[in-house]
Amino acid sequence: MAKLHIFNAGPCLLPQVAIDNAIEALRDFKGTGVSLISISHRTKGWEETMDECRALWKELLNIPDTHEVVFLGGGASMEFLYVAMNYLEKKAGYLDTGVWAHKALKEAQGLGEAVAVACSKDRNYCYIPKGYEIPTDLDYFHITTNNTIYGTEIRTDIDCPVPLIADMSSDILTRKVDVSKYALIYGGAQKNAGPAGVAFAIIRKDSLGKVSRYIPTMLDYRVHIDKQSMFNTPPVFPIFVMNETLKWLKSVGGIEAIQVQDEKKAEILYAEIDRNTMFRGTADKADRSIMNVCFVMAEGYEDKQDEFMEFAKSRDIVGIKGHRSVGGFRASIYNACTLEDVQALVDCMQEFEKKNA
Ligand SMILES: *Cc1c(COP(=O)(O)O)cnc(C)c1O
């Protein structure tokens, strides 16, 4: 089979070495003769994997001692609930920048008062609101740093007068983050950190324990910190692959190196979208995501959409269909996606233009 260029939005492309090592571990976990999915999670070999994974998160993201990393089931969507359970006492504020941000807000509204401080729905979430003021009476302010569906991103660590909480599902491990500015950073692994089935949380320990409600055991971040993510059976397979993904990231030079490559990939693709007469980007230029590149057929070429999709498929390009709420195309160019993959898409767009424009 020809090598495919995979642009899936999540679950997505992971480094081949992580996939290969996962296959080997499914056969034989660390030479024990037992499959990864049959070992006890209390064996020493597994605890070493957990420790290694935690240590890699801390090393790669330069996480200070004030914060702890935990691994959870339930995905980012479950963490929408964790956030409200662990932090909402009187009132929370959310930056409503897309479907995921809105779902996070709704989950908090089920437990108390939560408001949208600013919202970009008026233009189908194609930009990040600016010039809003964060009220100082909030328990926390919640942002979604990368809006996977709309291709917008907050790529700086904002100043915030109240505890800052960020869903970084789709841009974690793609840039240096000043973790000390956040009470909590969380997300599902399946966009840059590993396969589906595990979520992560980077928690400032002293930000917890400030709410008066009863928190169900499994939804209490303190329990997972105390038990080092082993309160119950951890999702061993996704954590194993996440660890392999982080090892790969370290081997290619860590965040500093991947950030250069990620920005370069995005630059090349956006440059083509802006140059090519047949396509146009949907997100405001100032807020464009480095991870999810959204574009549509330009005016006059709307009827060519299906044809381009077929053309791309014939060039071994897969996963570029846009989310139904935006339409058009979305190329997700996460860490494991290479410059060659992006170049293949750019070449394909140029050929299509030559044929049609
Ligand atoms: C994919 C995604 C989610 C949902 O993640 P699940 O793990 O499927 O619950 C939440 N937020 C963002 C920004 C996402 O990209």
The ligand as a Tripos MOL2 file, in Angstrom:
@<TRIPOS>MOLECULE
LIG
   15    15     1     0     0
SMALL
NO_CHARGES

@<TRIPOS>ATOM
      1 C1        -11.4750   16.6820   20.9160 C.3       1 LIG1
      2 C2        -11.6210   17.7550   21.9020 C.ar      1 LIG1
      3 C3        -12.3770   17.5960   23.0690 C.ar      1 LIG1
      4 C4        -13.1390   16.3330   23.3890 C.3       1 LIG1
      5 O1        -12.2650   15.3240   23.7560 O.3       1 LIG1
      6 P1        -12.8190   13.9080   24.2300 P.3       1 LIG1
      7 O2        -11.5800   13.2690   24.7840 O.co2     1 LIG1
      8 O3        -13.3570   13.2230   23.0290 O.co2     1 LIG1
      9 O4        -13.8600   14.1150   25.2580 O.co2     1 LIG1
     10 C5        -12.4230   18.6560   23.9580 C.ar      1 LIG1
     11 N1        -11.7960   19.8080   23.7040 N.ar      1 LIG1
     12 C6        -11.0500   20.0010   22.5840 C.ar      1 LIG1
     13 C7        -10.3610   21.3120   22.3560 C.3       1 LIG1
     14 C8        -10.9490   18.9860   21.6530 C.ar      1 LIG1
     15 O5        -10.2350   19.1750   20.5320 O.3       1 LIG1
@<TRIPOS>BOND
     1     1     2 1
     2     2     3 ar
     3     2    14 ar
     4     3     4 1
     5     3    10 ar
     6     4     5 1
     7     5     6 1
     8     6     7 2
     9     6     8 1
    10     6     9 1
    11    10    11 ar
    12    11    12 ar
    13    12    13 1
    14    12    14 ar
    15    14    15 1
@<TRIPOS>SUBSTRUCTURE
     1 LIG1         1 GROUP 0 **** ****
